[in-house]
Amino acid sequence: MLKIIKLTLNYQVNPFGITKASQFGWIIESNNSNVLQSSYILQVGKDAKFESVVFDSGLVESEESAHVYAEGFTLES
């Protein structure tokens, strides 16, 4: 099983009062050893079920899981 844990925004877990989305980060957890990320899709939704997606990076070929910028994404209140 592969899952994402400790999703961060500007190095904070569950940030509150953030006015600028700067950097996203995450940790990959797997039951298998030697699992590496080769790409990602970063999506931001207005709700937990992602029925209203406000940002979608599309497929990004990258091993990065820290200091990931969402180009063109701005936060709303």
MOURFEN-V814781 format. One line per field, one symbol per residue. burial: I if it has 24 or more other C-alpha atoms within 12 Angstrom, else O. A space follows every 50 residues. Layout:
# MOURFEN-V814781
burial = ???
This chain:
# MOURFEN-V814781
burial = OOOOOOIIIIOOOOOOOOOOIOIIIIOIOOOOOOOOOOOIOIIIOOOOOO OOOOOOOOOOOOOOIIOIIIOOOOOOO
